[in-house]
Each structure stands twice: as structure tokens, then as C-alpha cells.
Amino acid sequence: MIVDTGRTDDQYMMEAINEAGIAFSAGEVPVGAVIVCGGHIIARAHNLTETLRDVTAHAEMQAITAAANHLGGKYLDQCTLYVSLEPCVMCAGALYWAQIGRVVYGATDDKRGYTLTGDHLLHPKTKVDKGIRAEESSGILKEFFRNKRRNKNGML
């Protein structure tokens, strides 16, 4: 029997932000995700698009696959995804098909977030909470892209 550990959304989001830090260190866009089921983290992931040379290797996609493998099934309706950045349309579609129970994200993605098209891309039963640790989530992204601009301009 899986027992709830009593962790809060804030604590789980910090786990996702830690995954984003791993991505940052690897030169990946720093987005991290964890999937929680029954009070336990069953999947951890971060962006791997550069490492795998795969445009679909977003943190959410990696986490969905890992969680489904862990559970032995494709539906994640009893699970919560914590992700440091609002999912894109592709990831929202995958979350729809996985029937994720809940999505919690940190920073809003004003350029590529799924909510730009409306919130109908997730499964109708999926609950969403946003803005959890948004400042830290957006801060790591801003630092990453600031560093990339500096490197591109020969400043470092």
C-alpha cells in the first residue's frame, strides 16, 4: 500500500526545479518535471532535446513515459505532474492521452504555452494549478537564456 508522504505542492515543485537545474548544467533548456502518484515521486525528468537530438524529448514527455513504465499502464489519471514551465501544445496533447489527473506548473510560457490556444487541450477531468514557485521557475530560464545571449555575443 502506498501512503501519502504529506509533501506539499511547493515541495514537489522544488523537485521539478531541481530537475531543471540538471538540464541547465547539461546545456538543455532548463525545464524539469516530476510525476507523483500516491504521495510518491514515480518519475523524474528534464529536457533532453539537445542530448537526444529529438525535438519531442521535453521534460513532460520523458516523465510521462517513465511514469507509464513504472505503473505498467498508459493512463496517469491518479497522478500529478509537477513541471517548472507551462506545457507546450505537444506536451498538453500527450497529457490528454495519458489522462493525467492533475497538472501543476510554475512559470507561464507566454510564447509557446498550451493556454495560448485555450485550456481545452488537456483531458476534461484534468485539474490545473499554476504559479507554484513561478519566480524560481522563470528565474532559471531567464538565467539560461541570458547566458546563451552572452555566449553568442562573445561576452564570455
C-alpha positions in Angstrom: 0.0 0.0 0.0 1.3 3.5 -0.9 1.0 6.0 1.8 0.9 9.8 1.3 4.1 11.3 2.4 2.5 14.6 3.3 4.6 16.7 0.9 3.2 19.9 -0.4 2.8 21.2 -4.0 5.6 23.6 -3.1 8.0 20.8 -2.2 7.2 18.7 -5.2 7.7 21.8 -7.5 11.1 22.2 -5.9 11.9 18.7 -7.1 10.9 19.7 -10.6 13.0 22.8 -10.4 16.0 20.6 -9.3 15.5 18.6 -12.5 15.5 21.9 -14.4 18.9 22.6 -12.8 20.2 19.3 -14.1 19.0 20.3 -17.6 20.7 23.7 -17.2 24.0 22.1 -16.3 23.8 19.9 -19.4 23.1 22.8 -21.7 19.5 21.9 -22.1 16.6 24.5 -21.8 16.1 24.2 -18.0 12.7 22.6 -17.7 12.1 19.8 -15.1 9.3 17.6 -14.2 8.2 15.0 -11.7 5.2 12.8 -11.6 3.7 11.9 -8.2 1.3 9.1 -7.5 0.0 8.1 -4.1 2.3 10.6 -2.4 5.5 9.2 -4.1 7.6 10.5 -7.0 7.4 7.8 -9.6 9.1 9.7 -12.4 11.7 12.4 -12.7 12.8 14.1 -16.0 14.2 17.1 -17.6 14.6 18.4 -21.1 16.8 16.2 -23.3 16.2 17.7 -26.7 19.8 18.6 -27.3 21.3 15.4 -25.8 19.0 13.1 -27.7 18.7 15.4 -30.8 15.0 14.9 -30.5 12.6 17.8 -30.6 10.0 15.7 -28.7 12.3 15.0 -25.7 10.6 17.6 -23.5 10.7 17.0 -19.7 7.0 16.2 -19.7 7.2 13.6 -22.4 10.1 11.9 -20.7 8.2 11.9 -17.4 5.0 10.5 -18.9 7.0 7.6 -20.4 8.8 6.9 -17.2 5.6 7.0 -15.1 3.7 4.8 -17.5 6.5 2.3 -17.4 6.6 2.4 -13.6 2.9 1.9 -13.3 2.7 -0.7 -16.1 -0.1 1.2 -17.9 -0.6 4.2 -20.1 -3.2 6.1 -18.0 -2.0 8.5 -15.3 -5.4 9.6 -14.0 -4.3 9.1 -10.4 -1.1 11.1 -10.9 0.0 14.7 -10.7 2.6 16.2 -13.0 4.7 19.0 -11.5 6.6 20.9 -14.2 8.6 24.1 -13.9 7.2 25.6 -17.1 3.7 25.6 -18.6 3.5 22.6 -21.0 3.5 23.3 -24.7 0.8 22.2 -27.1 2.6 18.9 -27.9 3.0 18.0 -24.2 -0.6 19.0 -23.4 -1.7 16.6 -26.1 0.3 13.8 -24.6 -1.0 14.7 -21.1 -4.5 14.5 -22.6 -4.0 11.0 -24.0 -2.4 9.9 -20.7 -5.4 11.3 -18.9 -3.2 12.9 -16.2 -5.2 13.7 -13.1 -3.6 17.0 -12.3 -1.0 19.4 -13.7 0.9 21.8 -11.5 3.2 24.2 -13.3 5.5 27.1 -12.2 6.2 29.7 -14.9 3.8 30.6 -17.6 5.1 30.2 -21.1 3.9 33.4 -22.9 5.3 32.2 -26.3 4.6 28.5 -26.5 2.3 27.5 -23.6 -0.7 25.4 -24.3 -3.1 28.0 -22.7 -2.4 30.3 -25.7 -4.9 28.2 -27.6 -7.3 27.9 -24.7 -7.4 25.3 -21.9 -9.2 22.7 -23.9 -6.1 20.7 -24.8 -5.9 18.8 -21.5 -8.4 16.0 -20.6 -11.6 17.4 -19.3 -11.1 15.8 -15.9 -7.6 17.1 -15.5 -7.2 19.7 -12.8 -4.6 22.5 -13.2 -2.8 24.7 -10.7 -0.3 27.3 -11.9 2.2 29.7 -10.5 3.7 27.4 -7.9 7.2 28.6 -7.3 6.9 30.7 -10.5 9.7 33.1 -9.6 12.3 30.3 -9.3 11.0 28.5 -12.3 11.2 31.6 -14.5 14.5 32.7 -12.9 16.4 29.7 -14.1 15.0 30.1 -17.6 16.0 33.8 -17.7 19.5 33.0 -16.5 19.9 30.2 -19.1 18.9 32.4 -22.0 20.9 35.4 -20.6 24.0 33.2 -20.6 23.2 31.9 -24.1 22.9 35.5 -25.4 26.2 36.5 -23.7 28.0 33.5 -25.2 26.6 34.2 -28.7 27.7 37.8 -28.5 31.2 36.8 -27.4 30.8 38.4 -24.0 32.0 35.3 -22.1 
